């Protein structure tokens, strides 16, 4: 199943909507949350996403999330049994 994690939180701020797109696997949601975006960071971005510090926070969070997702997807692919046709 594919879902954007912050779908319900991305009300009016375009930045949080972009963050939501980094979360694609429902099975890895808890792992991503544990390693990454805190509610505090989300509030920083929502309250002042036009300021440079909030944009830096957004970039830092995005990079962190992409790394975690890459690792998660690699683990999932390696754990799947290989079938040859």
LUMTI-656190 format. One line per 8 residues: their letters; for each residue x negated, y negated, z negated of C-alpha. Coordinates in steps of 0.05 Angstrom, whole numbers. Each point is the difference from the previous one (the first is absolute). Example, Ala and Ser with C-alpha at 12.3 -4.5 7.8 and 13.67 -1.06 7.14 Angstrom:
<atoms>
as	-246 90 -156  -27 -69 13
</atoms>
This chain:
<atoms>
xxxxxxxx	0 0 0  -26 -69 17  17 -60 -43  -29 -68 -16  -11 -2 -75  17 -73 -12  61 1 44  45 -18 -59
xxxxxxxx	-49 -53 -26  -12 -37 65  58 -48 -4  -23 -67 28  -76 0 2  -32 23 64  -63 19 -36  33 52 -43
xxxxxxxx	34 29 61  -69 10 32  -24 34 -63  59 47 3  -23 25 68  -63 30 -30  40 51 -39  21 54 49
xxxxxxxx	2 67 -37  51 8 -55  -41 58 -29  -59 -45 -13  39 -58 -32  -22 14 -72  -72 7 19  1 -66 38
xxxxxxxx	34 -37 -56  -50 28 -51  -59 -23 42  25 -66 26  53 -53 0  24 -22 -68  63 -40 -13  -45 -58 -21
xxxxxxxx	-34 0 68  67 2 35  24 -60 -40  -63 -39 17  12 12 73  75 -16 -4  -10 -64 -39  -57 -29 41
xxxxxxxx	-14 40 62  -21 -63 38  -58 -14 -47  -68 29 17  -6 39 -65  66 35 11  -20 17 72  -66 29 -26
xxxxxxxx	39 41 -50  44 25 57  -60 19 43  -35 35 -58  63 39 -17  12 18 73  -70 27 9  5 40 -64
xxxxxxxx	66 31 22  -26 18 69  -59 36 -30  45 40 -47  48 17 57  -58 23 44  -25 46 -55  70 26 -14
xxxxxxxx	14 15 74  -67 35 7  15 44 -61  69 17 27  -28 19 68  -55 43 -30  48 37 -45  46 20 57
xxxxx	-11 70 28  -28 2 70  43 34 53  -25 18 69  49 9 57
</atoms>
